[in-house]
Amino acid sequence: MQITVIGCGYVGLVTAACFAEMGNRVACVDADEERIAALQRGMSPIYEPGIEGLLQTNRRAGRLTFHPQLGPGLSHSDIVFIAVGTPPALDGSADISQILGVAAQLGVLLDSPSIVVCKSTAPVGTACRVQAILDQLCQRRGLGWQHRVVSNPEFLKEGAAIDDFMRPDRIILGTEDADAERTMRQLYEPFVRNHDRILCMPRRAAEMTKYVANTFLATKISFINEVASLCELLGVDVEEVRKGIGADPRIGHHFIYAGCGYGGSCFPKDIRALLHMAREHDTELPILTAVEQRNQAQKGWPLRMLRKVYGERLAGCTVAVWGLSFKPGTDDIRDAPSRELIDELLAAGTMVKAFDPVAGDNIARAYPAAVARGQLQLFSDPYVALNQADALALLTEWKQFRQPDFALMAQLMRAPVIIDGRNQYDPAVVGAHGFRHLGVGRLPVDAPAPLLRKVV
């Protein structure tokens, strides 16, 4: 098929690359000319394992092209995907102005009946609004046919997006049009040949499904974090509780790991957007309100633990931070717990020495003044970041942090304190190496008295 993807961000690029890999001819369109120029050179503007190889392979094969204007990218297109951004507004709502703007352009430029697919995460009713815009412009132009708008939400995990697209657990098609459904099923058939996981439903239900999926997962995270806070008070190890409840197949082990909160471009934004939708219809969602409040409180957990150790003496301390992205496998720092901790430490006058495998440059761009004055230092080696540190805060569970050299860490650090924001380490193991370990909802392990005298 001939496909056009409008928007060369995270969702658009993954969508385009994967469809091209299956033999389709895909034209990608983005108004950012610098981004398009980089893509034409084979350089990906996003970090995602495997994406650059797919882009380069399919670009060389002629299946994938990039355009700064919409007109050339629409030539002979069978399906048009809208994958532009829907950033959060100040009131929490999703800003869909880019989607509606693209719809207006398509209504003028499309010269034959087309399938227009809303891939962007957008509030319930957005696909219907796109349909109305297209219908109005078709009528104004005196055309005797109608475009068909489909809602096709994405369910991609950053860091595993290529695999998620190639081996989807479900594909949601929101349409009431039999011909559009048939074409979309044909497009996705190569991805589900072994098991048909395509679910068709009305457009509004498809849009709602996307929001509910993300907010339910966020709810699981906030629930276990709330349980962890009580475990800390009752002297219970939340890891034992997690294993016990996760063994129940009705609950499962996914998304019940206590930690220092979720971040990224999806969960925070989608919860706020769903809460805004509820307010627009004069109702409240108290569970999701509590989920959001718990997550905001949870991001403050690392600082609370540092104050538990150092009190108000953080101004004279050096804190090492391992992990800056909101999760492993991505350089995305949006709403990341690291941002909350860095903000607070900089305000307290603390020296911050940080390492992340891929997100360091993004943090440097977010804190240019702190980097310039030397209060925030970014390193290319995790152990160098530990030199003379009074504590290590682990905020992202990158694989390379799972089995570090604790003996070397103890030698490098001025004080052996680990603030384990992802419950990555066995308290007994780190305690045996002389560390004071503070985990989320875990029983604390204190280092031997001579070491503790250095930090208390």
NUVO-400675 format. One record per residue (C-alpha): residue number from 1; residue in one letter; y, z, x. Coordinates in steps of 0.05 Angstrom, whole numbers. Layout:
<nodes>
{node NUM; A; {Y; Z; X}}
...
</nodes>
This chain:
<nodes>
{node 1; M; {0; 0; 0}}
{node 2; Q; {73; -8; 19}}
{node 3; I; {106; 61; 17}}
{node 4; T; {177; 86; 27}}
{node 5; V; {189; 158; 47}}
{node 6; I; {261; 182; 40}}
{node 7; G; {275; 241; 85}}
{node 8; C; {249; 248; 156}}
{node 9; G; {244; 323; 157}}
{node 10; Y; {182; 365; 160}}
{node 11; V; {149; 343; 94}}
{node 12; G; {172; 271; 98}}
{node 13; L; {147; 259; 169}}
{node 14; V; {79; 290; 157}}
{node 15; T; {71; 251; 93}}
{node 16; A; {92; 185; 125}}
{node 17; A; {49; 194; 187}}
{node 18; C; {-14; 212; 148}}
{node 19; F; {-7; 155; 99}}
{node 20; A; {4; 107; 156}}
{node 21; E; {-57; 134; 192}}
{node 22; M; {-98; 113; 131}}
{node 23; G; {-75; 41; 138}}
{node 24; N; {-14; 39; 92}}
{node 25; R; {52; 9; 114}}
{node 26; V; {105; 62; 111}}
{node 27; A; {180; 57; 118}}
{node 28; C; {217; 122; 132}}
{node 29; V; {290; 129; 114}}
{node 30; D; {339; 182; 136}}
{node 31; A; {415; 184; 137}}
{node 32; D; {414; 221; 204}}
{node 33; E; {422; 163; 253}}
{node 34; E; {407; 206; 314}}
{node 35; R; {341; 228; 283}}
{node 36; I; {323; 156; 266}}
{node 37; A; {339; 133; 337}}
{node 38; A; {294; 188; 365}}
{node 39; L; {238; 169; 318}}
{node 40; Q; {245; 96; 338}}
{node 41; R; {233; 118; 410}}
{node 42; G; {171; 156; 388}}
{node 43; M; {202; 226; 392}}
{node 44; S; {190; 275; 335}}
{node 45; P; {249; 318; 313}}
{node 46; I; {202; 373; 289}}
{node 47; Y; {149; 414; 325}}
{node 48; E; {81; 406; 291}}
{node 49; P; {15; 400; 329}}
{node 50; G; {-10; 328; 326}}
{node 51; I; {51; 297; 293}}
{node 52; E; {80; 262; 353}}
{node 53; G; {14; 227; 369}}
{node 54; L; {8; 201; 298}}
{node 55; L; {79; 177; 297}}
{node 56; Q; {72; 139; 363}}
{node 57; T; {4; 109; 346}}
{node 58; N; {25; 82; 278}}
{node 59; R; {93; 60; 302}}
{node 60; R; {60; 17; 357}}
{node 61; A; {11; -11; 305}}
{node 62; G; {69; -33; 261}}
{node 63; R; {48; 11; 203}}
{node 64; L; {107; 59; 210}}
{node 65; T; {180; 40; 214}}
{node 66; F; {245; 80; 212}}
{node 67; H; {311; 60; 179}}
{node 68; P; {380; 93; 174}}
{node 69; Q; {396; 57; 108}}
{node 70; L; {357; 58; 43}}
{node 71; G; {362; -17; 27}}
{node 72; P; {318; -44; 84}}
{node 73; G; {267; 12; 75}}
{node 74; L; {254; -7; 2}}
{node 75; S; {232; -77; 15}}
{node 76; H; {168; -93; -25}}
{node 77; S; {153; -19; -34}}
{node 78; D; {99; 1; -83}}
{node 79; I; {114; 76; -83}}
{node 80; V; {177; 113; -63}}
{node 81; F; {171; 186; -41}}
{node 82; I; {233; 231; -44}}
{node 83; A; {225; 284; 10}}
{node 84; V; {296; 307; 23}}
{node 85; G; {317; 379; 31}}
{node 86; T; {330; 429; -25}}
{node 87; P; {366; 484; 13}}
{node 88; P; {381; 550; -21}}
{node 89; A; {450; 560; -51}}
{node 90; L; {487; 627; -47}}
{node 91; D; {460; 648; -115}}
{node 92; G; {388; 635; -93}}
{node 93; S; {380; 570; -132}}
{node 94; A; {352; 508; -99}}
{node 95; D; {405; 455; -85}}
{node 96; I; {377; 390; -112}}
{node 97; S; {439; 348; -100}}
{node 98; Q; {404; 307; -48}}
{node 99; I; {347; 290; -95}}
{node 100; L; {394; 270; -150}}
{node 101; G; {436; 230; -101}}
{node 102; V; {375; 191; -78}}
{node 103; A; {355; 179; -150}}
{node 104; A; {423; 148; -164}}
{node 105; Q; {415; 102; -103}}
{node 106; L; {346; 81; -124}}
{node 107; G; {370; 65; -194}}
{node 108; V; {418; 15; -164}}
{node 109; L; {373; -14; -109}}
{node 110; L; {304; -19; -141}}
{node 111; D; {294; -89; -170}}
{node 112; S; {225; -80; -200}}
{node 113; P; {187; -25; -237}}
{node 114; S; {169; 28; -185}}
{node 115; I; {133; 94; -179}}
{node 116; V; {183; 146; -154}}
{node 117; V; {150; 210; -128}}
{node 118; C; {186; 276; -122}}
{node 119; K; {154; 308; -60}}
{node 120; S; {210; 358; -47}}
{node 121; T; {202; 428; -74}}
{node 122; A; {249; 430; -133}}
{node 123; P; {260; 472; -197}}
{node 124; V; {222; 458; -260}}
{node 125; G; {253; 398; -296}}
{node 126; T; {277; 362; -233}}
{node 127; A; {229; 303; -240}}
{node 128; C; {252; 295; -312}}
{node 129; R; {325; 294; -288}}
{node 130; V; {306; 240; -237}}
{node 131; Q; {273; 201; -293}}
{node 132; A; {336; 206; -336}}
{node 133; I; {380; 181; -280}}
{node 134; L; {335; 121; -267}}
{node 135; D; {329; 105; -341}}
{node 136; Q; {404; 108; -350}}
{node 137; L; {417; 61; -291}}
{node 138; C; {362; 13; -313}}
{node 139; Q; {395; 10; -382}}
{node 140; R; {464; 0; -351}}
{node 141; R; {438; -58; -309}}
{node 142; G; {406; -90; -370}}
{node 143; L; {335; -85; -342}}
{node 144; G; {279; -88; -392}}
{node 145; W; {232; -40; -358}}
{node 146; Q; {226; 33; -335}}
{node 147; H; {210; 67; -269}}
{node 148; R; {155; 121; -271}}
{node 149; V; {171; 188; -238}}
{node 150; V; {115; 232; -212}}
{node 151; S; {118; 303; -187}}
{node 152; N; {72; 311; -126}}
{node 153; P; {87; 379; -93}}
{node 154; E; {66; 391; -21}}
{node 155; F; {21; 448; 2}}
{node 156; L; {28; 443; 77}}
{node 157; K; {25; 502; 124}}
{node 158; E; {70; 496; 185}}
{node 159; G; {26; 493; 246}}
{node 160; A; {-32; 462; 207}}
{node 161; A; {4; 410; 166}}
{node 162; I; {-34; 349; 191}}
{node 163; D; {-101; 380; 175}}
{node 164; D; {-76; 405; 107}}
{node 165; F; {-54; 334; 89}}
{node 166; M; {-117; 300; 115}}
{node 167; R; {-164; 351; 84}}
{node 168; P; {-127; 378; 23}}
{node 169; D; {-155; 435; -18}}
{node 170; R; {-119; 404; -79}}
{node 171; I; {-72; 348; -95}}
{node 172; I; {-26; 360; -155}}
{node 173; L; {-2; 299; -193}}
{node 174; G; {50; 313; -245}}
{node 175; T; {53; 254; -293}}
{node 176; E; {42; 235; -365}}
{node 177; D; {36; 161; -348}}
{node 178; A; {-36; 134; -342}}
{node 179; D; {-16; 75; -297}}
{node 180; A; {23; 120; -249}}
{node 181; E; {-36; 169; -246}}
{node 182; R; {-84; 112; -231}}
{node 183; T; {-41; 86; -173}}
{node 184; M; {-30; 155; -144}}
{node 185; R; {-105; 170; -147}}
{node 186; Q; {-117; 105; -110}}
{node 187; L; {-67; 125; -56}}
{node 188; Y; {-99; 193; -45}}
{node 189; E; {-172; 171; -52}}
{node 190; P; {-183; 165; 24}}
{node 191; F; {-165; 239; 32}}
{node 192; V; {-214; 265; -21}}
{node 193; R; {-274; 218; -15}}
{node 194; N; {-324; 274; -6}}
{node 195; H; {-295; 320; -59}}
{node 196; D; {-246; 298; -113}}
{node 197; R; {-193; 352; -112}}
{node 198; I; {-140; 315; -151}}
{node 199; L; {-111; 353; -209}}
{node 200; C; {-67; 317; -259}}
{node 201; M; {-18; 354; -305}}
{node 202; P; {51; 346; -336}}
{node 203; R; {109; 341; -288}}
{node 204; R; {139; 409; -306}}
{node 205; A; {72; 443; -296}}
{node 206; A; {65; 410; -227}}
{node 207; E; {133; 435; -206}}
{node 208; M; {117; 505; -231}}
{node 209; T; {50; 505; -195}}
{node 210; K; {84; 496; -128}}
{node 211; Y; {130; 556; -139}}
{node 212; V; {76; 601; -167}}
{node 213; A; {29; 585; -109}}
{node 214; N; {79; 605; -56}}
{node 215; T; {106; 666; -92}}
{node 216; F; {35; 692; -106}}
{node 217; L; {18; 688; -32}}
{node 218; A; {83; 723; -15}}
{node 219; T; {65; 777; -66}}
{node 220; K; {-1; 790; -31}}
{node 221; I; {36; 799; 35}}
{node 222; S; {87; 847; 6}}
{node 223; F; {33; 885; -31}}
{node 224; I; {-7; 901; 32}}
{node 225; N; {58; 918; 69}}
{node 226; E; {76; 967; 14}}
{node 227; V; {6; 998; 19}}
{node 228; A; {15; 1002; 95}}
{node 229; S; {79; 1043; 86}}
{node 230; L; {40; 1094; 45}}
{node 231; C; {-17; 1093; 94}}
{node 232; E; {31; 1113; 150}}
{node 233; L; {51; 1175; 109}}
{node 234; L; {-20; 1194; 90}}
{node 235; G; {-52; 1186; 159}}
{node 236; V; {-95; 1127; 137}}
{node 237; D; {-108; 1064; 178}}
{node 238; V; {-89; 1004; 136}}
{node 239; E; {-137; 960; 175}}
{node 240; E; {-195; 999; 147}}
{node 241; V; {-166; 991; 77}}
{node 242; R; {-155; 917; 88}}
{node 243; K; {-228; 906; 108}}
{node 244; G; {-251; 947; 49}}
{node 245; I; {-212; 909; -4}}
{node 246; G; {-220; 841; 29}}
{node 247; A; {-296; 847; 22}}
{node 248; D; {-286; 840; -53}}
{node 249; P; {-290; 765; -66}}
{node 250; R; {-240; 772; -123}}
{node 251; I; {-189; 794; -71}}
{node 252; G; {-211; 761; -6}}
{node 253; H; {-183; 769; 64}}
{node 254; H; {-127; 717; 62}}
{node 255; F; {-55; 742; 63}}
{node 256; I; {-72; 816; 63}}
{node 257; Y; {-54; 829; 136}}
{node 258; A; {1; 881; 143}}
{node 259; G; {59; 861; 187}}
{node 260; C; {134; 859; 195}}
{node 261; G; {147; 811; 138}}
{node 262; Y; {143; 737; 121}}
{node 263; G; {196; 684; 136}}
{node 264; G; {201; 609; 143}}
{node 265; S; {228; 555; 99}}
{node 266; C; {183; 565; 38}}
{node 267; F; {167; 636; 15}}
{node 268; P; {237; 667; 18}}
{node 269; K; {270; 605; -12}}
{node 270; D; {219; 595; -67}}
{node 271; I; {219; 667; -90}}
{node 272; R; {295; 666; -95}}
{node 273; A; {293; 600; -132}}
{node 274; L; {242; 625; -182}}
{node 275; L; {282; 688; -194}}
{node 276; H; {344; 644; -206}}
{node 277; M; {305; 601; -256}}
{node 278; A; {286; 665; -293}}
{node 279; R; {358; 689; -295}}
{node 280; E; {380; 622; -322}}
{node 281; H; {334; 634; -381}}
{node 282; D; {357; 705; -391}}
{node 283; T; {294; 739; -367}}
{node 284; E; {274; 780; -307}}
{node 285; L; {214; 778; -260}}
{node 286; P; {210; 850; -234}}
{node 287; I; {146; 839; -194}}
{node 288; L; {178; 782; -154}}
{node 289; T; {242; 822; -147}}
{node 290; A; {202; 878; -115}}
{node 291; V; {165; 828; -70}}
{node 292; E; {232; 803; -43}}
{node 293; Q; {258; 874; -34}}
{node 294; R; {196; 898; 2}}
{node 295; N; {198; 838; 49}}
{node 296; Q; {270; 851; 67}}
{node 297; A; {253; 924; 81}}
{node 298; Q; {192; 904; 121}}
{node 299; K; {234; 861; 169}}
{node 300; G; {269; 926; 189}}
{node 301; W; {203; 958; 209}}
{node 302; P; {206; 941; 284}}
{node 303; L; {275; 971; 290}}
{node 304; R; {253; 1034; 253}}
{node 305; M; {195; 1042; 302}}
{node 306; L; {241; 1033; 362}}
{node 307; R; {288; 1086; 334}}
{node 308; K; {228; 1131; 323}}
{node 309; V; {216; 1127; 398}}
{node 310; Y; {287; 1124; 425}}
{node 311; G; {330; 1152; 370}}
{node 312; E; {402; 1131; 380}}
{node 313; R; {392; 1115; 454}}
{node 314; L; {376; 1041; 443}}
{node 315; A; {443; 1021; 474}}
{node 316; G; {415; 1036; 543}}
{node 317; C; {347; 1004; 531}}
{node 318; T; {316; 937; 545}}
{node 319; V; {269; 911; 491}}
{node 320; A; {221; 853; 504}}
{node 321; V; {204; 809; 444}}
{node 322; W; {141; 767; 442}}
{node 323; G; {144; 715; 386}}
{node 324; L; {207; 687; 356}}
{node 325; S; {182; 636; 305}}
{node 326; F; {165; 662; 235}}
{node 327; K; {92; 646; 247}}
{node 328; P; {49; 615; 302}}
{node 329; G; {43; 540; 308}}
{node 330; T; {116; 524; 293}}
{node 331; D; {186; 530; 324}}
{node 332; D; {216; 548; 256}}
{node 333; I; {259; 611; 260}}
{node 334; R; {287; 609; 189}}
{node 335; D; {284; 679; 159}}
{node 336; A; {240; 700; 217}}
{node 337; P; {231; 775; 229}}
{node 338; S; {255; 763; 300}}
{node 339; R; {324; 745; 274}}
{node 340; E; {331; 811; 239}}
{node 341; L; {309; 851; 300}}
{node 342; I; {352; 811; 349}}
{node 343; D; {413; 820; 304}}
{node 344; E; {404; 895; 301}}
{node 345; L; {389; 903; 375}}
{node 346; L; {449; 862; 397}}
{node 347; A; {493; 903; 350}}
{node 348; A; {465; 967; 381}}
{node 349; G; {481; 943; 451}}
{node 350; T; {408; 935; 471}}
{node 351; M; {386; 884; 523}}
{node 352; V; {336; 834; 492}}
{node 353; K; {287; 795; 535}}
{node 354; A; {247; 746; 494}}
{node 355; F; {191; 696; 499}}
{node 356; D; {161; 645; 450}}
{node 357; P; {118; 585; 468}}
{node 358; V; {162; 536; 429}}
{node 359; A; {219; 571; 391}}
{node 360; G; {262; 594; 450}}
{node 361; D; {311; 536; 446}}
{node 362; N; {322; 547; 372}}
{node 363; I; {338; 621; 385}}
{node 364; A; {385; 602; 442}}
{node 365; R; {423; 556; 395}}
{node 366; A; {426; 611; 343}}
{node 367; Y; {456; 663; 391}}
{node 368; P; {499; 624; 442}}
{node 369; A; {548; 682; 453}}
{node 370; A; {493; 733; 467}}
{node 371; V; {458; 685; 515}}
{node 372; A; {524; 669; 550}}
{node 373; R; {539; 743; 563}}
{node 374; G; {467; 757; 585}}
{node 375; Q; {450; 807; 531}}
{node 376; L; {397; 760; 503}}
{node 377; Q; {353; 729; 556}}
{node 378; L; {299; 677; 542}}
{node 379; F; {240; 667; 588}}
{node 380; S; {186; 614; 598}}
{node 381; D; {135; 666; 619}}
{node 382; P; {116; 725; 573}}
{node 383; Y; {103; 772; 631}}
{node 384; V; {171; 759; 663}}
{node 385; A; {203; 781; 598}}
{node 386; L; {169; 849; 605}}
{node 387; N; {201; 866; 672}}
{node 388; Q; {234; 934; 666}}
{node 389; A; {228; 934; 590}}
{node 390; D; {229; 1000; 553}}
{node 391; A; {187; 971; 496}}
{node 392; L; {151; 908; 475}}
{node 393; A; {159; 884; 403}}
{node 394; L; {105; 835; 383}}
{node 395; L; {131; 795; 323}}
{node 396; T; {90; 731; 321}}
{node 397; E; {14; 728; 330}}
{node 398; W; {9; 669; 378}}
{node 399; K; {-62; 663; 406}}
{node 400; Q; {-39; 673; 477}}
{node 401; F; {-17; 744; 459}}
{node 402; R; {-85; 765; 434}}
{node 403; Q; {-116; 787; 500}}
{node 404; P; {-59; 799; 549}}
{node 405; D; {-66; 834; 616}}
{node 406; F; {-50; 905; 595}}
{node 407; A; {-55; 932; 666}}
{node 408; L; {-3; 882; 690}}
{node 409; M; {40; 897; 629}}
{node 410; A; {40; 971; 645}}
{node 411; Q; {62; 956; 717}}
{node 412; L; {119; 912; 695}}
{node 413; M; {148; 954; 639}}
{node 414; R; {193; 1013; 651}}
{node 415; A; {161; 1050; 593}}
{node 416; P; {93; 1034; 561}}
{node 417; V; {111; 1025; 488}}
{node 418; I; {84; 971; 443}}
{node 419; I; {114; 959; 374}}
{node 420; D; {57; 917; 344}}
{node 421; G; {89; 881; 286}}
{node 422; R; {26; 840; 271}}
{node 423; N; {-28; 893; 283}}
{node 424; Q; {-53; 848; 338}}
{node 425; Y; {-81; 902; 384}}
{node 426; D; {-134; 955; 378}}
{node 427; P; {-96; 1021; 385}}
{node 428; A; {-153; 1052; 425}}
{node 429; V; {-154; 995; 475}}
{node 430; V; {-79; 996; 489}}
{node 431; G; {-79; 1071; 489}}
{node 432; A; {-133; 1071; 543}}
{node 433; H; {-84; 1030; 586}}
{node 434; G; {-31; 1083; 578}}
{node 435; F; {10; 1052; 522}}
{node 436; R; {41; 1085; 463}}
{node 437; H; {22; 1039; 405}}
{node 438; L; {57; 1036; 338}}
{node 439; G; {26; 988; 288}}
{node 440; V; {42; 973; 215}}
{node 441; G; {5; 1025; 174}}
{node 442; R; {-39; 1044; 233}}
{node 443; L; {-54; 1112; 262}}
{node 444; P; {-8; 1120; 322}}
{node 445; V; {-38; 1124; 392}}
{node 446; D; {2; 1163; 443}}
{node 447; A; {0; 1151; 517}}
{node 448; P; {-16; 1209; 564}}
{node 449; A; {38; 1262; 569}}
{node 450; P; {66; 1241; 638}}
{node 451; L; {80; 1171; 611}}
{node 452; L; {109; 1195; 546}}
{node 453; R; {160; 1238; 583}}
{node 454; K; {192; 1173; 606}}
{node 455; V; {207; 1149; 535}}
{node 456; V; {215; 1208; 489}}
</nodes>
